[in-house]
Every structure is written in C-alpha cells, then in structure tokens.
Amino acid sequence: MIEHISVKNYATIKHINMELDNGLTVITGETGAGKSIIIGAISLAFFGRADKSIVRSGEDKAQIQVVLDTQSLADSNSNSEDSQLIITRDISATGKSLCRIDDEIIPLTTLTAKTEGLIDIHGQYDNQKLLNPVNHLKVLDSFGAAALETCIEEVHRAYDAYRKHKKSYDELAASLNDSANRMESLTYEIREIESAGLISGEDEDLKATIEVMQHSEDIHEALEIAMGALDGDNSSTGALSASALNALGAAMTALQKLENIDDTFKQMSTNLSDAYYNVEEIANICRTKLESIDFTSGSLDKAIAKYELVEELKRKYGGNLLATVDDVIEYKNHAEDLLKNLEHAESNILELKSALALALQNLKAASQKLSAERKAIAKKLEASIESELGELNFNNAEFKIIFEESKYTRNGCDNVSFHIKTGIGQPLAPINKIASGGEISRIMLAIKSITHAYSGIDTMIFDEIDSGISGVTASVVGKKLHEMASGNRSQIIVITHLPQIAAYADHHYMIDKNESKLETITSIGKVEGEDRVVEIARLLSGDKVSETTLDAARELIAASN
C-alpha cells in the first residue's frame, strides 16, 4: 500500500507531497490540470522507462519517491523483517536514470521484479487489452491460480520435455537427409585434425619456441658472456678466468672469520652468503640454457610449418578469431559424436521418434487435464462476473467464456474468449464486437473486482475508469469502487471527472494548475469538509457553482455515505 508520494520537477509539477491511506482515494481537477501526470509519475516510479522530456523545464533532474507499506508481503515472507519500502527514481535532463530501493542503486529490471504484485495500474490501454482474446486466458488463470497451479506446472514440464525431444528428433532427421555427404565431410575433418597431432596449449608453446629459435644466436652469445662473468667458464674456449663467484667466495670466507666478533660482521657474512648462492643458481641456469640451445634452420622451419598448420586449423574449426587449439580439439570431439550418431542414425531416429511420441502423449494428457480444470473454474468466473455486472447496472446480462481447442503450447491447448449479452434480446457476442466504451469500463471493473480478491495486490490505480459513463451508472461504479476498497489493507486510487464517483471517496484530492507569464505549476491538495462540497459542486455544474449545486453536492455525498 502506498503511504507517501513525493514528486519533484516532473512535467508541470514543481514539488508535491501526498500522504495516502487505505480506502478509496479520488483525484479530481479541471480538464488539463494534469490529473494523469500523477499516475504517470507513479508508473515511472515502479516500472516506467525514463524519458528526459518529463524533466521540468529549466531543472537538472526530476525525482519521484514512493513509500510503500509492504506488511502484506512481509506477512507472507518469514525472511522479511522490514515492512516499508522506499522507491526513488531520478531522471536527469541529460536522459540518465537512476533507480533506488532504500538508497540501494538497482537496475530497472530488479526494481520491476521486486515490486511485482504490490500495485496494479489500470489505464485506457488496459481496456484495449481486455478486448484482445489473447489476454482472456491470463484473466481466467489468474482467477483460478490456486486451483490451477499444479496442472499448469505439469503442462509446463510436459511441454518443455516435448520441445527437447522434438529438437533432438528434428536435428537428427535433418542430418539424415544428407547423411552420406555429411559423414564424408565429418570423416575428412576428423582426420585432418587428428593428423596434426594437436596438444592443448600447443599454439602458445610453438609461438614461444619460434621466438627463441629466431633469436638463438643472440641468446647463445649473451649466455656465454654471462657465464664467463659469473663463474669464469667460457664454454666456447673451455678456459677459466676470474669470476664473480670466485670474488664472492673469497669475500664470504674472509667475513666468516669475523662472525663471532660482532653482529654486524655476522649479518654481512649472511648477506654475502645469500648473494653467493643466488649468483651460483643464476650461473647454473645459464649453463642449462646454453646446453639446451641446439637449433638448426631445419628445426626452425619445422616449427614454423607446424605453427602455420595450427593457425589454419583454428581458422577452419575454431569458430572465431580468438579460437584456441582447445576449441579445435572440442570441434573434433563434437564431430566424432555427430559421426557416431549418424552411423547409428537408423536406430537412433526410431528411439527419438518413440520418445517424441510419448512426450506428445504426456503433453496432450496434461493439457486436457488442465483444460477440464479451466472449464470448471470458468463456470465459477462466469457466475461471479454476471453477479458483478448486475451490480454495475447490467440488467439481465449474460457472460460466457468460450473454449476452442488450439495447438499444444506451454499454456496447454485452450483458446478462450469472453462473450457477453448485455440485455434481453441482445445477442451473445465477443466483448470486442458488442461493448461500447462505457460498457467496457464496467465490464473491466467487474473482472477487476473479482480478480482483485485473489491477486494479493493491495493497491489498484484507475485512470479513465469513468470513460463513457454518467448519471446512475457513474454512481453504481463509484459504489463498486468503494466496496472494493473497503478491505483492511485495500487501497484504490481513482482519477475521475464525475461527481458521482468522487462522492464515494474516503479521501479526496484536487489537482490545480496555475499559469503565469513565466511558468506553469501543477499542485495538489486534500479537500475536506466544505471545500470538498465546493469541488463536487464544480464537477456537477462546471465553473458556475451556486447554492443549488452546493446543496446537490451535499445530497450526493450524504447518499454515497
């Protein structure tokens, strides 16, 4: 449930605050005052895509903040300790958008996921969705969610298994159509890769080896000089000369004699000893490297040829410019598996065909079971909606849910469409063929009033619910909205221009737009007592409020209560 709304620098709004409670809240105002701007701001706070055009002219950013009491969510989630959620959306004039929950920055997708099931916003577009039979199955499944949940999950599992088997069957069947040529091609590819004798990581090893080979003379010369300097061993002449090791050894022996005289001498002896053995280790490494360098032009050519072969195989079978030898080996393994499958294709295709038939059988059984459950639920929904329609001034209305069998999908095998007869002598026909704008609003409200009780959603917001209605029908709609909002935690917010609906409000807000030569500012305030009477009188008569219209407004409020 929404407790507080703060909107800053959004469209014509400079800064407004609204404290909200449960029950029915109506928002009224003159045409063009910006009533729908409030709904737009709330929508943006929860799941709307930000657009820099909504930032008030001359301002750096717009901000919408909504404080939610999520006690119902906390009650159903033992892990939830905090029953309040603060949602903040910042939209800069440059187009950048920031979403936060309780000061934690999150992506919009995370915001939408976390707030799913907390609020339901209904606008004129939703009436169009109601006319589309594609959405009728969703309404039915939502109404029967508790009873249908197990059956729907069984259909989902059966369909996923069917799709998996069908994919395997279709792939193998397609391969069999050209199996002879494919087997020949696979055999060639496997032999080509095998003949290269590839080893994991070989491409990098070859690259490093070639680099060393190409600089072998420079490496050999440098190592010989280093050897001569370190231990006096010149491998090219076999001669010994003064060396770093000899000098370090003499110095180390001399200092060792002084170790017992002073700690400083002892430390110097230790450091010199470490240096001696480090130099000795480097000399040994140089000697080993010298002994291992035995490259010829032939071995270099061979290494280059192997490297070029490896690179060619990577280009052919690696799949991308960053491919490695491991990718080529993986390709070979996959090719071997595919070749093996093709060699046993006849037996495999029969096994897959049998598994596919069984999966389809399971899908049909699960779908038919779900369809039967849906038809039972549909009867209950029909009766409930007919009752609601009667309360919404549809006398002798008849509501039917028509089932047609469809191809098997993840939703089962049902196509459903809503049909209605709005009165005696009227035909039963699809709602998109027979219902007027005002009738659509009431039919939608009848459906919402039924599904609202099962949805677990505390807050519902209606924009243009009063489209196409007036008079007695408007009073009936107002009464129904008030009934829907009468639960302990139910909160319904309605944008309306009809006094008959506004009269039923538990909380009444008025939008006002003030224009000057410099700026336009939209403001909102709560109207109570005589101020509320004046506003409803204005709705009754327009700008010319008289004692007669004020009396009529008082009577309308009294009758609504």
Beta strands, then each sheet from edge to edge (+ up, - down):
strand 1: 2-10
strand 2: 13-19
strand 3: 23-29
strand 4: 61-69
strand 5: 84-92
strand 6: 97-101
strand 7: 104-106
strand 8: 119-122
strand 9: 398-409
strand 10: 412-421
strand 11: 429-430
strand 12: 459-463
strand 13: 491-495
strand 14: 507-515
strand 15: 520-526
sheet 1: 2+ 1- 4+ 5- 6+ 7-
sheet 2: 8+ 12+ 13+ 3+ 14+ 15-
sheet 3: 9+ 10- 11+
end
